[in-house]
Amino acid sequence: MDLSSHCKISKFVGCHLGSLTCKCVALFALALFFRAILLHSSSGYVGIECSNMELIHHDCFMSLNSDVGIRSDKFLEVPQIIWGLNNQKIALARAFLTARMLNRTLLMPSLSASLFYKEIDRLQPIPFDKVFQYERFNSLCKGFVQLGRYSDLKNGTGVFNLQKGIGRKWTAERDLEQLRQCSSGPADEHEVIRIVGKNPFLWHDHWPVKDYARVFECLVLVDEIAKEANKVVSRIREIGRELRSKTDSLQHDFDAEELVPYVAVHMRIEIDWMIHCKKLEQRLNVKQICSSKQEIMKRVGNIKGLKTPTVVYIAVADNLLNDSSILSGWKEGLLPFEKKKLGVDGIYKKHPYLIQSAIDYEVCLRANVFVGNSYSTFSSLIVLERTQKMSRMGITSSCGIDVRWPSYAYNVLGESNGPQKWMTNMSHSSLQAISYGSNAVSC
């Protein structure tokens, strides 16, 4: 800096240039001035130091209402995302929120079309844009999180490999501190931060439910998959229309299939699930996780105010499609159908596991009434999305009232010996209850 600049600063603070104290004050003031300019002009980065608690409940790196967006010249790369569809969706959201914390664009990750829990080398990768709409995602989540392609890379500053911690000593606090350190300094100078280690579903959780919900809202199925789901829903409503037209007391002229309601039940009674849930009940000392098919049928039949006759779509694993017992024993007026009885199993069979699950998820999501298990990630994410829809309409509770998209947990006893009404607590500070289940469900 030249002498004239020092003089101007000295005059500003009312000191003589010869005073050593005033020179120090002037230099300090100038440093603060330039720091403010640099922070203001930085590409979307808000230079605020946050406490761990502030970061957990709301990241100080970027305001949720920020209009500056995410940096498009810095990227985060994550490992292939594995496990079931809804664990993959959670992992996807967690990767996006990690990228958001680092003020980076997430490079388009690979999902897993097949389902192998341990044989990682046999997983069939499938790009994000073969399941969800790429452009639509960036449009809906603009300014919150951002997705990029590998073709966007300039390869100017290379890759920084970030090893995620493992083991019991690796706590959520240490994980958070690692991310904070990577948001600035040497790591942030690299064009790409590549996270190596376990898949993102097993990363520590630092974000509130509403942040996850916002990401989930941006995940729109590609047209090919959405059309397949439309075919299944249309078939369900078509059968419902035929059933109601044959009932003398409920004859209607249905002009639009949307007027024909249906119930969707996510029935978890597979052998592997029953083994898992019984072990979980023992470990947690809880008796509200497992439900037999008889208990599920009985509780669904006791849902207060359920209009009949109505089609009940049963979302079950394919290995149960030949079990005729899941279609018998239902209360009069509830007509159970699964994909095979509907005649739509051919739609599912031509797709890999991930797409089949995505179709079933959409069918359950659109149901007028949904009933699931609160310890199932599949059920929990459906209820979260349905809760979000009601929240958009200003509905914060379904207790004692009729709502448009009611959801129930059949594994928890509710009123009139029916299933417990279920809405997601959108104020939770983490996704723990949804990721691993809970019997603390309420309306």
C-alpha positions as CSV (number, residue, x, y, z in Angstrom):
1,M,0.0,0.0,0.0
2,D,1.3,3.5,-0.9
3,L,1.9,6.3,1.6
4,S,-1.0,8.4,0.4
5,S,-3.4,5.6,1.3
6,H,-2.0,5.5,4.8
7,C,-2.5,9.2,5.1
8,K,-6.1,9.2,4.1
9,I,-6.9,6.5,6.6
10,S,-5.0,8.4,9.3
11,K,-6.9,11.6,8.6
12,F,-10.1,9.5,8.7
13,V,-9.4,8.4,12.3
14,G,-8.2,11.8,13.3
15,C,-4.6,10.8,13.9
16,H,-1.2,12.0,12.7
17,L,0.7,9.7,10.4
18,G,3.6,9.7,12.7
19,S,1.6,8.0,15.5
20,L,2.4,4.3,15.6
21,T,-0.9,3.6,17.4
22,C,-3.0,5.4,14.8
23,K,-1.1,3.6,12.0
24,C,-2.2,0.3,13.6
25,V,-5.8,1.4,14.0
26,A,-5.8,2.5,10.4
27,L,-4.4,-0.7,9.1
28,F,-6.9,-2.7,11.2
29,A,-9.8,-0.7,9.9
30,L,-8.6,-1.1,6.3
31,A,-8.3,-4.9,6.8
32,L,-11.9,-5.0,8.0
33,F,-13.0,-3.0,5.1
34,F,-11.5,-5.2,2.5
35,R,-12.6,-8.4,4.3
36,A,-16.2,-7.1,4.2
37,I,-15.8,-6.5,0.4
38,L,-14.4,-10.0,-0.2
39,L,-17.1,-11.7,1.8
40,H,-19.8,-9.8,0.0
41,S,-18.5,-10.6,-3.5
42,S,-17.7,-14.2,-2.8
43,S,-19.7,-16.6,-5.0
44,G,-22.6,-17.2,-2.9
45,Y,-20.6,-18.0,0.3
46,V,-21.7,-16.2,3.4
47,G,-18.7,-15.9,5.7
48,I,-20.3,-16.5,9.0
49,E,-18.8,-18.8,11.7
50,C,-21.5,-20.9,13.3
51,S,-21.7,-22.9,16.4
52,N,-22.4,-26.7,16.0
53,M,-26.0,-26.2,17.3
54,E,-26.7,-23.4,14.7
55,L,-25.4,-25.6,11.9
56,I,-27.6,-28.6,13.0
57,H,-30.8,-26.6,13.1
58,H,-30.0,-24.2,10.3
59,D,-26.8,-23.9,8.3
60,C,-25.2,-20.5,8.6
61,F,-23.2,-21.2,5.4
62,M,-26.2,-20.1,3.4
63,S,-29.5,-18.6,4.3
64,L,-32.5,-20.8,3.3
65,N,-34.0,-17.8,1.5
66,S,-30.7,-16.9,-0.2
67,D,-31.1,-15.8,-3.8
68,V,-27.4,-16.1,-4.7
69,G,-27.6,-19.8,-5.3
70,I,-25.0,-22.5,-5.1
71,R,-21.6,-22.2,-6.7
72,S,-21.5,-23.8,-10.1
73,D,-17.8,-23.9,-10.4
74,K,-17.1,-26.1,-7.3
75,F,-18.4,-29.7,-7.0
76,L,-19.0,-32.5,-4.6
77,E,-18.7,-36.2,-5.7
78,V,-20.2,-39.0,-3.7
79,P,-20.0,-42.8,-3.9
80,Q,-22.6,-44.9,-5.7
81,I,-25.8,-44.9,-3.7
82,I,-27.1,-48.3,-2.7
83,W,-29.8,-50.3,-0.8
84,G,-33.5,-49.9,-1.2
85,L,-35.3,-47.1,-3.1
86,N,-36.1,-45.0,-0.1
87,N,-32.8,-45.5,1.6
88,Q,-31.3,-44.3,-1.7
89,K,-33.6,-41.3,-1.6
90,I,-32.4,-40.4,1.9
91,A,-28.8,-40.9,0.8
92,L,-29.5,-38.7,-2.2
93,A,-31.0,-35.9,0.0
94,R,-28.1,-36.2,2.5
95,A,-25.6,-35.9,-0.4
96,F,-27.3,-32.8,-1.6
97,L,-27.4,-31.2,1.8
98,T,-23.8,-32.0,2.3
99,A,-23.0,-30.3,-1.0
100,R,-25.1,-27.3,0.2
101,M,-23.2,-27.0,3.4
102,L,-20.0,-26.9,1.4
103,N,-21.6,-24.4,-1.0
104,R,-21.0,-26.8,-3.9
105,T,-22.9,-28.4,-6.8
106,L,-23.5,-32.1,-6.4
107,L,-22.1,-34.1,-9.4
108,M,-24.8,-36.4,-10.8
109,P,-24.6,-39.6,-8.7
110,S,-25.2,-43.1,-9.6
111,L,-28.1,-45.0,-8.0
112,S,-28.5,-48.8,-7.8
113,A,-31.0,-50.5,-10.0
114,S,-30.5,-53.9,-8.3
115,L,-30.7,-54.7,-4.7
116,F,-27.7,-56.4,-3.1
117,Y,-26.8,-55.5,0.4
118,K,-23.3,-56.9,0.6
119,E,-22.2,-57.8,-2.9
120,I,-21.3,-54.3,-3.9
121,D,-19.6,-55.5,-7.1
122,R,-22.9,-56.9,-8.4
123,L,-24.8,-53.7,-8.0
124,Q,-26.2,-52.4,-11.3
125,P,-25.5,-48.6,-11.4
126,I,-28.2,-46.3,-12.9
127,P,-27.7,-42.6,-13.5
128,F,-29.9,-40.1,-11.5
129,D,-31.4,-38.8,-14.7
130,K,-32.7,-42.2,-15.7
131,V,-35.0,-42.2,-12.6
132,F,-35.6,-38.5,-11.8
133,Q,-35.8,-35.4,-14.1
134,Y,-32.5,-33.5,-14.1
135,E,-33.7,-30.1,-15.4
136,R,-36.9,-30.3,-13.3
137,F,-34.9,-31.0,-10.2
138,N,-32.7,-27.9,-10.7
139,S,-35.7,-25.8,-11.5
140,L,-37.6,-26.8,-8.3
141,C,-34.6,-26.6,-6.0
142,K,-33.0,-23.5,-7.5
143,G,-31.1,-21.6,-4.9
144,F,-31.3,-24.4,-2.3
145,V,-29.3,-27.3,-3.8
146,Q,-28.0,-27.9,-7.3
147,L,-27.2,-30.9,-9.5
148,G,-24.4,-30.8,-12.1
149,R,-22.9,-33.1,-14.8
150,Y,-19.4,-34.3,-15.2
151,S,-19.2,-32.4,-18.5
152,D,-19.4,-29.2,-16.4
153,L,-15.9,-29.9,-14.9
154,K,-13.0,-27.7,-16.1
155,N,-10.3,-29.9,-14.4
156,G,-8.5,-26.7,-13.4
157,T,-7.7,-27.4,-9.7
158,G,-8.0,-31.2,-9.5
159,V,-9.7,-33.4,-6.9
160,F,-9.5,-33.4,-3.1
161,N,-10.3,-36.9,-1.7
162,L,-12.2,-36.6,1.6
163,Q,-12.3,-39.8,3.7
164,K,-15.5,-40.0,5.8
165,G,-14.8,-41.3,9.3
166,I,-15.9,-44.7,10.4
167,G,-16.2,-46.6,13.7
168,R,-17.6,-45.6,17.1
169,K,-15.1,-42.8,17.6
170,W,-16.4,-41.0,14.6
171,T,-19.2,-38.9,16.1
172,A,-21.7,-36.5,14.5
173,E,-19.8,-33.6,16.0
174,R,-16.5,-34.7,14.4
175,D,-18.2,-35.3,11.1
176,L,-19.7,-31.8,11.2
177,E,-16.3,-30.3,12.1
178,Q,-14.8,-32.1,9.1
179,L,-17.4,-30.6,6.8
180,R,-16.8,-27.1,8.3
181,Q,-13.1,-27.4,7.7
182,C,-13.7,-28.4,4.1
183,S,-15.9,-25.4,3.4
184,S,-12.8,-23.2,3.4
185,G,-9.1,-23.5,3.3
186,P,-7.0,-25.9,1.1
187,A,-9.8,-28.4,0.4
188,D,-12.2,-25.7,-0.9
189,E,-9.6,-24.6,-3.4
190,H,-10.1,-27.8,-5.4
191,E,-12.7,-27.9,-8.1
192,V,-14.0,-31.3,-6.8
193,I,-14.2,-32.7,-3.3
194,R,-14.6,-36.4,-3.7
195,I,-16.0,-38.2,-0.7
196,V,-14.7,-41.8,-0.3
197,G,-16.0,-44.3,2.2
198,K,-19.4,-45.7,3.0
199,N,-22.5,-44.9,1.0
200,P,-24.3,-41.6,2.0
201,F,-27.2,-43.3,3.7
202,L,-24.8,-44.2,6.6
203,W,-23.4,-40.7,6.9
204,H,-24.2,-38.7,10.0
205,D,-27.3,-36.5,9.9
206,H,-27.0,-32.8,10.4
207,W,-30.2,-31.4,8.9
208,P,-33.8,-30.9,10.0
209,V,-36.7,-32.8,8.4
210,K,-38.0,-29.8,6.5
211,D,-34.6,-29.5,4.6
212,Y,-34.9,-33.2,3.5
213,A,-38.6,-32.6,2.6
214,R,-37.6,-29.7,0.4
215,V,-35.1,-31.9,-1.5
216,F,-37.7,-34.7,-1.8
217,E,-40.2,-32.3,-3.4
218,C,-37.7,-31.7,-6.2
219,L,-37.4,-35.4,-7.1
220,V,-39.8,-35.8,-10.0
221,L,-39.9,-39.2,-11.8
222,V,-39.0,-39.2,-15.5
223,D,-42.0,-39.5,-17.8
224,E,-41.4,-43.1,-18.7
225,I,-41.7,-44.2,-15.0
226,A,-44.5,-41.8,-14.2
227,K,-46.6,-43.2,-17.2
228,E,-46.1,-46.7,-15.8
229,A,-47.5,-45.5,-12.4
230,N,-50.4,-43.8,-14.2
231,K,-51.3,-47.1,-15.8
232,V,-51.5,-48.9,-12.5
233,V,-53.5,-46.1,-10.8
234,S,-55.9,-46.0,-13.8
235,R,-56.4,-49.7,-13.5
236,I,-57.2,-49.4,-9.8
237,R,-59.7,-46.6,-10.3
238,E,-61.2,-48.5,-13.3
239,I,-62.0,-51.5,-11.1
240,G,-63.3,-49.1,-8.3
241,R,-65.6,-47.5,-10.8
242,E,-67.0,-50.9,-11.9
243,L,-67.5,-52.0,-8.3
244,R,-69.4,-48.9,-7.4
245,S,-71.6,-48.9,-10.4
246,K,-72.8,-52.4,-9.4
247,T,-73.8,-51.2,-6.0
248,D,-77.4,-50.0,-6.0
249,S,-77.0,-47.6,-3.1
250,L,-73.9,-45.9,-4.5
251,Q,-74.6,-45.6,-8.2
252,H,-72.7,-42.7,-9.7
253,D,-71.8,-41.5,-13.1
254,F,-68.1,-41.1,-12.8
255,D,-66.8,-38.7,-15.4
256,A,-63.2,-38.6,-14.1
257,E,-61.2,-41.4,-12.6
258,E,-59.9,-39.1,-9.9
259,L,-63.3,-39.2,-8.3
260,V,-63.0,-42.9,-7.6
261,P,-61.0,-43.3,-4.3
262,Y,-58.8,-46.2,-3.3
263,V,-56.9,-47.3,-0.2
264,A,-53.2,-48.3,-0.4
265,V,-51.7,-50.6,2.3
266,H,-48.0,-51.2,2.5
267,M,-48.1,-54.7,4.0
268,R,-44.8,-55.7,5.5
269,I,-45.2,-59.4,6.3
270,E,-42.2,-60.9,4.4
271,I,-40.2,-63.6,6.2
272,D,-37.0,-61.5,6.3
273,W,-39.0,-58.5,7.6
274,M,-40.7,-60.5,10.4
275,I,-37.3,-61.8,11.5
276,H,-35.9,-58.2,11.5
277,C,-38.8,-56.6,13.3
278,K,-38.9,-59.3,16.0
279,K,-35.2,-58.7,16.7
280,L,-35.8,-55.0,16.7
281,E,-38.7,-55.3,19.2
282,Q,-36.4,-57.3,21.5
283,R,-33.6,-54.8,21.2
284,L,-35.8,-51.7,21.6
285,N,-38.1,-53.3,24.1
286,V,-41.1,-52.2,22.0
287,K,-44.1,-54.3,21.1
288,Q,-45.4,-52.1,18.2
289,I,-43.3,-53.0,15.3
290,C,-44.4,-56.3,13.9
291,S,-47.9,-56.8,12.6
292,S,-49.5,-60.0,11.2
293,K,-51.6,-59.9,8.1
294,Q,-54.7,-60.6,10.3
295,E,-53.9,-57.6,12.5
296,I,-53.4,-55.4,9.5
297,M,-56.7,-56.5,7.9
298,K,-58.6,-56.0,11.1
299,R,-57.2,-52.5,11.8
300,V,-57.6,-51.3,8.2
301,G,-61.2,-52.4,8.4
302,N,-61.7,-50.3,11.5
303,I,-60.7,-47.0,10.0
304,K,-63.4,-44.6,11.0
305,G,-65.3,-43.0,8.2
306,L,-63.9,-45.2,5.4
307,K,-66.4,-45.3,2.6
308,T,-67.1,-48.6,1.0
309,P,-67.1,-50.4,-1.4
310,T,-63.5,-49.4,-2.2
311,V,-60.5,-51.0,-3.7
312,V,-57.6,-51.8,-1.4
313,Y,-54.3,-51.9,-3.2
314,I,-51.8,-54.1,-1.4
315,A,-48.2,-53.2,-1.9
316,V,-46.3,-56.4,-1.2
317,A,-43.1,-58.1,-2.2
318,D,-43.3,-60.2,-5.3
319,N,-42.7,-63.4,-3.4
320,L,-46.1,-62.9,-1.7
321,L,-48.1,-62.5,-5.0
322,N,-48.9,-66.2,-5.0
323,D,-50.1,-66.2,-1.4
324,S,-53.9,-66.1,-1.7
325,S,-54.3,-65.6,2.0
326,I,-53.4,-61.9,1.7
327,L,-56.5,-61.4,-0.4
328,S,-58.9,-63.2,2.0
329,G,-60.3,-62.1,5.4
330,W,-60.9,-58.5,4.6
331,K,-63.9,-56.6,6.0
332,E,-66.9,-56.6,3.7
333,G,-66.8,-53.7,1.3
334,L,-63.0,-53.7,1.1
335,L,-61.9,-55.3,-2.1
336,P,-58.2,-56.3,-2.0
337,F,-56.0,-56.3,-5.1
338,E,-52.3,-56.7,-5.6
339,K,-50.4,-56.2,-8.9
340,K,-51.0,-59.7,-10.1
341,K,-54.7,-59.7,-9.5
342,L,-54.9,-56.3,-11.1
343,G,-53.3,-57.7,-14.2
344,V,-50.5,-55.1,-14.1
345,D,-47.6,-57.3,-12.9
346,G,-46.3,-57.3,-16.5
347,I,-45.7,-53.5,-16.1
348,Y,-43.4,-54.2,-13.1
349,K,-41.6,-57.2,-14.5
350,K,-40.0,-55.4,-17.4
351,H,-38.2,-53.0,-15.0
352,P,-35.3,-53.5,-12.5
353,Y,-36.0,-53.5,-8.8
354,L,-35.5,-49.8,-8.3
355,I,-38.0,-48.8,-11.0
356,Q,-40.6,-51.3,-9.7
357,S,-40.3,-49.8,-6.2
358,A,-40.6,-46.3,-7.6
359,I,-43.9,-47.3,-9.4
360,D,-45.3,-48.8,-6.2
361,Y,-44.2,-45.8,-4.2
362,E,-46.1,-43.5,-6.6
363,V,-49.2,-45.6,-6.5
364,C,-49.3,-45.5,-2.7
365,L,-48.5,-41.8,-2.6
366,R,-51.5,-41.0,-4.8
367,A,-54.0,-43.1,-2.7
368,N,-56.9,-41.4,-1.0
369,V,-56.0,-43.3,2.2
370,F,-52.5,-44.7,2.9
371,V,-51.8,-47.3,5.6
372,G,-48.2,-48.4,6.4
373,N,-45.7,-49.5,9.0
374,S,-44.0,-46.7,11.0
375,Y,-40.7,-48.6,11.1
376,S,-40.6,-48.9,7.3
377,T,-38.6,-46.3,5.4
378,F,-40.9,-46.8,2.4
379,S,-44.0,-46.0,4.5
380,S,-42.3,-43.1,6.4
381,L,-41.3,-41.2,3.3
382,I,-44.8,-41.6,1.7
383,V,-46.3,-40.1,4.9
384,L,-43.7,-37.3,4.9
385,E,-44.7,-36.3,1.3
386,R,-48.4,-36.5,2.1
387,T,-47.8,-34.4,5.3
388,Q,-45.9,-31.9,3.2
389,K,-48.9,-31.7,0.8
390,M,-51.3,-31.0,3.7
391,S,-48.9,-28.5,5.2
392,R,-49.0,-26.6,1.9
393,M,-52.7,-26.3,2.4
394,G,-52.3,-25.0,5.9
395,I,-53.2,-28.3,7.7
396,T,-50.9,-29.0,10.6
397,S,-52.9,-31.8,12.3
398,S,-55.4,-34.5,11.2
399,C,-56.6,-35.3,14.7
400,G,-60.4,-35.3,14.9
401,I,-60.9,-34.1,11.4
402,D,-61.3,-35.4,7.9
403,V,-58.3,-34.5,5.7
404,R,-57.7,-35.0,2.0
405,W,-54.7,-37.4,2.3
406,P,-55.0,-39.2,5.6
407,S,-52.3,-41.7,6.5
408,Y,-52.2,-44.4,9.2
409,A,-49.7,-46.6,11.0
410,Y,-51.2,-50.1,11.3
411,N,-48.5,-51.2,13.8
412,V,-49.8,-48.7,16.3
413,L,-53.3,-49.0,17.8
414,G,-55.5,-46.0,17.2
415,E,-59.1,-45.0,17.9
416,S,-61.9,-47.6,17.4
417,N,-59.3,-50.4,17.3
418,G,-58.1,-49.1,14.0
419,P,-54.6,-47.9,13.0
420,Q,-53.1,-44.8,14.5
421,K,-53.5,-41.6,12.4
422,W,-50.0,-40.5,11.2
423,M,-48.4,-37.3,10.2
424,T,-44.7,-36.5,10.0
425,N,-43.4,-34.1,12.7
426,M,-41.9,-31.6,10.3
427,S,-40.2,-29.7,13.2
428,H,-37.8,-32.6,14.0
429,S,-34.1,-31.6,14.0
430,S,-33.0,-34.7,12.1
431,L,-34.4,-37.6,10.0
432,Q,-33.7,-40.2,12.6
433,A,-37.3,-41.2,13.2
434,I,-37.9,-41.7,9.5
435,S,-34.6,-43.3,8.7
436,Y,-34.9,-46.0,11.4
437,G,-38.6,-45.9,12.4
438,S,-40.5,-45.0,15.5
439,N,-43.8,-45.9,17.2
440,A,-44.1,-42.3,18.4
441,V,-46.5,-41.4,15.6
442,S,-49.3,-39.0,15.9
443,C,-51.8,-37.0,13.9
